[in-house]
């Protein structure tokens, strides 16, 4: 690890000002950042620990949703009875990620901002445009089984690793931030992440020193909520593909649908195409398959990860069948 | 104790197994290295040092964490419990006894982490926390073998003593209920 200066945050304003300096970073749970600092992939010279700040509460909002403080741990969020009853897809998604030990440390904001687990991002002997801009992408022609198939570029095919964010995308969560100049803003979760394009090193729209303060869940949309994760072992592995759905039916028709995928893109991948195909459609396997084709129509495999495209379609079909009671 | 090359040590007081220790640490020192190298508490093991194996599991403020992925300076004021702190009045903690009775180990390297993890698992279950194995997350599930396996997935045992580890945890959980 490179040497760094450690600072406990005094106030929100002083923390944001300190973290806006070059080579400074916020630290909260640290489960991803410390791992990357050991490998000198992250090389912050100054860490601002937001542990002393409040921001660890879950509160009701006036519109009937929940506001989740950025320091709420993944465990606390998944175990909160309001989340379990009103947003079960979020509890399920969080519990599908990492291990109990990591969920006890990892925070809400940190989970959203975790870096990719692309093996070439982690392998400092290989080119990686995200780690070292301009060096190339070793994953394109490499062992890219875990990499993304949609929304990415020839400069970077890294996938985002969060399960939590996939459920939040389906729930249309909003990210509330405060910047170093004290300005606050609200960012729809779908707009938080930047497509890799030719600058995959820039992953979000956040400015230096801009802190995620909270995440707001709007009131839960109608319908059955379900999260399913497909992975190489039964527990504690990143998703090959995951799917969050919120779907409701009226008689034989689907009248509301939210669909988001994990493991296939640089961000939690909300699929407006799948939702459009589902709304008004008959509650049949044929409709689910049509939604899967619509969702993945722009997907492209890179060799080892070609299987993710049919896997994503089939996982969506299975989750929709489960959620709507179609055998 | 200063680390070679460090210029910005931090004073931190760690409370480990009820004892307070004043330390002067390079901020790079993980909680795991502080326990092992600075306090001589070598019961907590370093396996992968990247949060994948669980050998470094300790209990902080009642919750299990990977001590390899957190900085010691972030834990001023926390109550830290390691395997050395589980015994009660010279007797093994019930979970330690159950691991011995059920032969829940072979080489033993992962065992301190397994036991700390299992002790905290029972507290999480008593608090009604669900897991990915829970069919309806709005309910407090029974602690089936599938629940135990899912909840222990952050602790790897390369000797594969898993069936006996599950049996040990099941026994202590059942004792809790009687």
Interface residues (C-beta under 8 A of the other chain):
Chain A: X1 X3 X4 X5 X6 X27 X29 X30 X31 X34 X35 X38 X47 X49 X51 X75 X78 X79 X81 X84 X85 X88 X91 X92 X95 X96 X98 X99 X100 X101 X102 X104 X105 X234 X235 X236
Chain B: X5 X6 X7 X8 X10 X26 X27 X28 X30 X49 X50 X51 X54 X57 X63 X64 X65 X66 X69 X70 X71 X73 X74 X117 X120 X121 X124 X127 X128 X129 X130 X131 X132 X134 X136 X137 X138 X149 X150 X151 X153 X154 X155
